[in-house]
Amino acid sequence: MFSPISLFGNNSQEGAKPIVLSTWDHGLDANAEAWKILSKGGKALDAVEAGVKVTEADPKVSSVGYGGRPDRDGIVTLDACIMDDAGNCGSVAAIQNIKHPISVARLVMEKTPHVMLVAEGAQQFALDNGFKKENLLTPASEKAWKEWLKTSKYKPIINIENHDTIGMVALDQNGNLSGACTTSGLAYKMHGRVGDSPIIGAGLFVDNEIGAACATGVGEAVIKIVGSHLVVELMRQGKSPEEACRLAVERIMKKQKNYKDIQVGFIALRKDGAYGSYALQKGFNMAVNNNSGNKMEDVKFLLKG
C-alpha cells in the first residue's frame, strides 16, 4: 500500500506533533490559543479556528477582522476559509459586519452543500446561524482611511499594508492536519475585491496524506499560481517544506512583472511534522508552537537587496 511518509526519507521528525504554525508576529497569540486545544489532544480543526479567532477579534491588527482597514469606500469586508483533514472546506468572501468570518466559513463547510458564500448571502447565512451584526470599523482604522483619502494613492507598503492575512496550519496528536486563513484584505482595495485568502488552493490547502500550506501577501500574485496547492504538490514530489515554499516564490517572481514592489510568503507543514517557509522579500516572519514552546522565526527570502 502506498505510504506518503516514504517520500520523506530521513527528514521525518520524531515527536514533532502536535505543532501549529501561523503567519506574522500576531501569530504568537493565535498559536497560544490553538495550543490550548492541541496540547490536550484536541483536533487540529478546532485549534486553527480558535487560534485565528484571537486575531480576528484584536482591534490592534489592522489587516484582519475587527480593526481591519477598510476598502476605498470606507467599508470593512472580510474573507476567510478553513479546511480539514478529510478535504472538507468552507469559505466566505466580502462579508460585512461579522467579526468572526472563520467560524462562518466552518459552518458553510459543515452545514451547507457549498464551499463558498459571498457578500450579502454570506452575511445572511451568518445571521441565520446566530451571528450578530457589528461595526468593524474602529476609530483608528477610520482615521487612517480618512488620511488616505487625502491623496487616494494606492500603493501598498511592503510588509505593512500588504501582509493582509493570518494563515494557520496545524498537526494534531492523532496526526491529522487542518488549516485556516482569515483577512480584511488589502487596505483601501476596490470595493468587492477578493484576494487569495478565501480561495481554497490559493490562500490555503490541506492534503492529509502530504501536508498543508498557506500564503500571505498580495493575493493576486498567489491566485495566479494557485500557490498553497502548489506548495503541497511540491511536497508530494519529495521537496522539503522550505524547498516547496521557495519554488512557489520563484514561480511568482517569474510570472509577476512587478515582483519587486510586492511581498508574498508561504508557510508549510508536512505530515511528519517537518515545517518550512519562504518569502519574496525580507521582513516576513512565522510563529511556531510545539512542545518546545511558542516562538517567532525569521523567514528566508529571495530578493537580496
N, C-alpha and C positions, 0 to 999 in steps of 0.2 A: 504493500500500500504506500502511495506517495506521502512523504512527510516533508512539509516545507522546512522544518527545522534543519533537515540535512543540507539545505542550501547554505546554512550559516557557518559551516565549518567549525573552526576553533574559536570563533568570536562570541559564542554564547556566554552569558554571564550568569553563573550560578547564584541564586539568591537575589536576583535583580528585581524581583517583584515583591510587593506592589511598587509601582512608580507612576508619577504624574509629571508631565511637562506642560509648560504654558509659555506664551509669548510675552515679552517685555517685563519690566520690573513690577507692574501691577499684578503679574502672575504669582508673586510670592504670597500675597494674601489669599488669592484664589486657590493656590496649591494647598495652603494650610487648611482651608475648609474641605477641599477634596480629600485630603489626607485623613481627616477625622473619620471618613467613611472607609477608605481603603485600608487603613491600619487596623480596623476592626473586622476585616474580612468582607466588607461590603462590595457591591458591584461597581465596576468602572463607570457604567452608565449613570448611576446615581451620583457618583463622585464628580463627574465632569459637569453635570447640571448644577449641582450645589456649588461647585467651585466658581464657575463663571458668573453665577448669580451675585456673588460678592462684588465683582467688578461692575456688573450692570447697575447695582444699587449705589455705587460710590460716586457722589457728585464731583469729586476731585479728578476723576478720569474723564477727560474731555473727548474721548474717541469711542466710548461705549456707553449705552444705556442712559440712565438718569444723569444729566450733566453733559451728555454728548453734544458736540457742536452741531448747529442746525444746517439745513441746506441754505441756498442763497436767498430763499424766501422767508427764512426765519423759522422753518418748521423742522422739528426733530423727527426723523424717520429711522427706524431700526431694522436691522436684518439679523437673522440667526439661523443656525442649523445644528442638528445633532444626529449622531449615527451610532448604532450599537454593534455588538459582536456578531449578530445574525445578519447584518446587512440592512436592517431596517433603518429608515431615516425620515426626518421631518424637517421642514424649513418654513420660515416666514420672511417676507421681504417688504420693505416700505411700510411697515406697520407703525402707527402713531398712537401715542398716549398710553402705551402698555409698558410698564417698567421692566418686565422680565420676558422678553421675546424668546429666550431659550426654552422656557417652560411651555410657552405656546407651541413652539416647534416640536417639543416632545409629545404634546397632545395631538398635534397633526399626525405624527408618526403612529401613535398608539390608538387613536380614536377615529381616524378617517382612512379612506382608501387612497388618499393622495399623498404626495411628498411635499408639495409647496402650496401655501396660500399667501396672497399678497394684498397689500393696501387695505381698502375698506373691508374686503372679505376676511382678511386675517384678523382685523380688529373685531369684527362682529363675532367671529368664531371665539376669540378670546373672551369677549363679554358674555357670550352664551355659556361659557365654561367657568364663570365666576371671577374672572379678572376684572379689575376696576380701572376706569379711565383716570389718568393722572397727567398733570402738566409736567413734561420732562425738560422744559427749557428753564434752566437755572438762571439766576441773575448774572452769574459770572459768564455763562455761555451767551446770554443775550447781549451783555456788554461787549464781548469780543466780536459778536456778529455785527453789531451796530458800528463798531470801529472799522470792521472790514468793509462795510457798506460805503465808507468814505471814498474808497478807491475801487472797490469791487474787482480787485485784481485777483485772478485765480491762478496761483502758482504755489501748490503745497510745499512746505518746507520739509526737506528730508529728515526723517526720524522724529518729526514733531506732529505735523498735521496729517501725514500720510501713513502713520502706523495705526491703521484705522480698525483695530480689532483686538480681542483676546481670543486666541485659539488654544485649546487644551486637549491633550490626548493622555489616556491612562491605561495601565495594565493592572488588573486586579490579582488578588491572591490565587484565583482559580485559573489564571492565565488568559482571561478574556479582555479584549480591547474595546474601548469606546472613545468618542471624541465629541467636542462641542466647539462652536465658533459663534461669536456674537459681536456686533458693532453698531455704531451710529454712522458709519461710512465716512467718506472724505468730507472734511469740513467745507461748507459752502458749495457743495455739489449742486448740479441742476436738480430741481425737484423731480422725483421719480427715478433718479439714478440708483442703480443697484450694482454693487461690486461682486467680488468673488465669495465673500463670507457666507452667504446663504446657499451657495451653489455647490451641491454635492459633487465631489470630484475636483473642484477648483479650490475653494477655501478649506475643504475638509474631505478626507476619505479614510475609511477604515475597512480593512480586509483581515478578518480574524485569523486567517491562515498565515499571513505575512507580517502585517504591521499597520500603522496608522500615521497620517501626516496632516499638518495644517499649514496654512500660509498667512502671511501678514504683509502689508504694504499696499501698493497701488493695484487694486483688484483687476483692473482692465488687463494688465500685463499677465496676471495669474490665469485669468479666464482663457486667454488666447492659447495657453499651452496645457490647460486642464491640470494645473500644477500639482495639487496634492495627489491626484490619481497617478500622475507620472512618477512622483517620488515613491509611492508604494509599488508600482510596477517595476521600477528600477531595483528596489529591494528584492522583489520576486526574482529578478535576474541574477541576484547574488551580490549586488552592491551593498556596502555598509550604509547605515542611515546617513552618515555625513556625506559620503560619496553621492548618494542618491539626491540629497538636497543640493549639493554643489552642481551636479549635472543639470538639475532643473533650473538653477540660477543661470548657468551658462546658456541654456536654451533661451531664456528670457533675454539675455544680453544679445544673443544672435538675432532674435526676432523683433526686439523693441528698439526702434530708431533712437528714442530719447532716453535710453537706459541710464545715461549719466545724470539725469535730472530726477530719477525716482529711486525709491527703496522698495525692495522685495526680500522677504526672508521666509525660510521654511524650517519647521522642526519635524522630526520623525522619530517614531518609537517602534522598534521591531518586536516581533512576537516573543523573543527570548529575553527582552528587557534592555537590549542594547539601544542606544539613542544617539542622535546627532542633529546637526543644524548647519545652515549656511545662509549667507545673505549677499546681496549685491553690493551694498555699501557698508562702511564702518558705522557702528552705533547700535546695531540690533543686539539684543540680549535675550536670554532664555532662563526661565525659572525651572528648577529641577527639585523634586521632592521624592526621596526614597528613604530606605532605612538608615541612611547616613545623615539625614536632615534635609532642610529646605534651603536652597542656595541659588544665587544668580550665577550664570555662566556667560561670559562674553562669547560672541559667535564669530567664527571666521568669515571673511568677506572677500569678494572677488576683485573689486576695483581698488587698486593700491595707488592713491594719490591722484 
